[in-house]
Amino acid sequence: MAATNEHTVLQFVTPSSTSSTTTPVLTARIHPLVIFNVCDCFVRRPDSAERVIGTLLGSILPDGTVDIRNSYAVPHNESSDQVAVDIDYHHNMLASHLKVNPKEVIVGWYSTGAGVNGGSALIHDFFAREVTNPIHLTVDTGFTNGEGTIKAYVSSNLSLGDRQLAAQFQEIPVDLRMVEAERVGYDVLKATSVDKLPNDMEGMELTMERLLTLINDVYKYVDSVVEGQTSPDNNIGRFIAEAVASLPKLPPQVFDNLVNDSLQDQLLLLYLSSITRTQLSLAEKLNTAAQML
């Protein structure tokens, strides 16, 4: 955006435009561990804190995608006109994480809430000094729209000539990556109310129902393309072909036996773990009784 006259130029300047070697950010890929960490920090926050903030760790892929794999909370105090961040705590936590996994670097920061506010610009300016073009991730723990909305932003600077006037947050696509077991937990987490947590069999049932729904959607799409009602898409066709090719070419009876054997192994593990818990509980009670005698 630009508005010109004879003397001044008003323009948006993105952080990536200042260096030709910086890769523009396209998508924020988020692992579920980050979301669980954010929600846990929000539950454990001080009573006086309205929101929590923290550092995002990960890496930047060659295509510009920011892969966010870990996070940690950073203590802060926030008022209407100023923000105080515990910089020493932030640097100590970063040094500890780098000792465990040196490949995870700072890629941005997160905050809880439905969006950005005036304090977000000040915090973003601090993280912009830590890393070039940081990601700002927001997690709506207040369930404003009925569920925990997750959004990611990058910042652009509004400048007048060489003078920076303000910062503008621009939303970018979010890719939430998780396996099916993690998705079951995430669905429970983002619900506004839960009567009880699903057990293993209920989780498997939900997974199978979702799988059948996806298969039916693929059937409908293929039939629609064959009948000429929908124009074919080469990318979707390749995805379907790869999914079909990944299935093992086994007779139905052999495949059923493999599934039943795997299910029996899982049930045996559950049985053994239940016996172990019972024995530990019994040993603890006997030890307590012996100490009392």
Salt bridges, closest charged atoms under 4 A:
ASP40 OD1 - ARG44 NE 2.91
ASP67 OD1 - HIS31 NE2 2.97
ASP67 OD2 - ARG69 NH1 2.80
GLU78 OE2 - ARG51 NH2 2.87
GLU78 OE1 - HIS76 NE2 3.15
GLU104 OE2 - ARG69 NE 3.71
ASP125 OD2 - ARG129 NH1 2.85
GLU130 OE1 - HIS90 NE2 3.51
GLU130 OE2 - HIS91 NE2 3.33
ASP175 OD2 - ARG177 NE 2.67
GLU180 OE2 - ARG210 NH1 2.36
ASP187 OD1 - LYS190 NZ 3.85
ASP187 OD2 - ARG210 NH2 2.81
GLU202 OE2 - LYS196 NZ 2.85
